[in-house]
Amino acid sequence: MNRFFFRGLIAILSISLISCQIKKEEPIKINKEKELPISKGDSIINKAIKAHGGELYDTANYSFVFRGNEYSLRNTENSYRYSVKRKIKDEIVEDILSNGLATRKVNGKDVTLDSKTKSRYSEALNSVIYFALLPYKLNDAAVNKKYKGEVTINKIAYHVVEVTFNQEGGGKDFEDQFYYWINKNSNTLDYLAYNYKVNNGGVRFRSSYNRRAVDGIIFQDYVNYKAEVGTPLSELPKLFEENKLKELSKIVTEDVQNLKSN
């Protein structure tokens, strides 16, 4: 019995050894998670960002003048710094927003701001930079994009993308709604519109003009129009074509300079 037992044991061990050798020779299979398909809205915005500057935005370092004040922006891989300088009487006031931290300097010296003032000026600074760099910031984590179809404006075909924001990370104006009209041929952002809730609400439509590339990044100006409160954003292109929108102002960025090339 012992002889047969040991023979059986040796046979089992031999089979196990062969099995292990076979398993070692087999390629290791890794179960990779399937990447979710990108939405059409995301795809169109990605093409627009590429058309306006793409990866150059990630290390952009520019200055420009807006409504008489000097703005600057500097992006790096993991940080940003925005600033605006204003001359108030005999003082130079500089507001700075760096990675979410707002500070102020008066004639080069740090000053203390109360939280309300700090919030107001940092939001205003962020807003100017945001619009100057469109469509770059439309891939932020708090941004939701939804494809709304195609329309024709002045005989040119456009993709329409609606943008809304999550409450977390969407700022105080997270309830605002935006529409972007992206040129189907050039992938450029030609028109935008938004409705806002603060100060009893409002509806705005912007038409781009004076588009120019400054060392690879596109800057453009806008004519800013007003529509009646409650007007659906989808109806604004038709009202624009029919000259039924009231012009309020022009959004002009002047003297744009690439500081990295200086």
C-alpha positions, 0 to 999 in steps of 0.5 A: 500500500505504501509503494502505491501511495508514494507512486500516486503522490509522486504522480500528483506532484509531477502534474502540479509542477507541470501545471505551474510551469505552464501557468508561468509561461502563459501571459499575464492578463490584466483587466483594464477598465474601459474608458468611457466614450467622450460626449459630443459636447466635450469633443466639440469644446476640446476642438475649440480649445485646440483651435484657440491655443491648445496646450499653449494655455497650460504655460501661458504668461500674458498681459493685456489692458482692459478698460484702462487697467493692466491685467496679467496671467501666468499658468504653470502645470499646477498653479496660476497667478492672475493680477490687475493693476489700477491707478486710483488717485496717486496710488497703484492698487494691485489685486492678485489671485494666486491658486485661489488666494486673494491679496492686495498691494498698494504702492507695492506694499501688502494691505489687509482686506476684509473677506467681503472686499477680497471676495468681490475683487477676486471674483471680478479679476477671475471673471475678466481672465476667464472671458479673455481666455475662452474657451480654455476654462471650459474643461474645468472639473465643475463644468457640465457640457451638453450638445444642443444640436446645430444652427446657422447664423448668418449663413454659417453652420455652428455646433451649439454647446450648453454649459452649466456648473456644479455647485461644488467648484462652480463659484457663487454664480454656479446657477448661471447658464451658458451657450457657446456657438462653435464654428463647424469649419474652423472650430472657433468660438464665434458667439456666446450667451449667458443668463445670470441670476444675481441683481434680478437676473439678465440675458447677454449675447456676445458676438466676437470680432477682431480675432488675432493670434498672439504667439499661438493663442487666440484673443478676440473682442466681443460686442455685448448685447442685451435681451429681455430677462427670461429669453431662452438662450437658444433664441438669441441667434435669431434675434441677433440676425433680426437686429432685435438685441440691444448693444450694451458695450464692447469687450475689448482686450488691448495691447496683448503681450506674451511675457515669455517672449520679452 
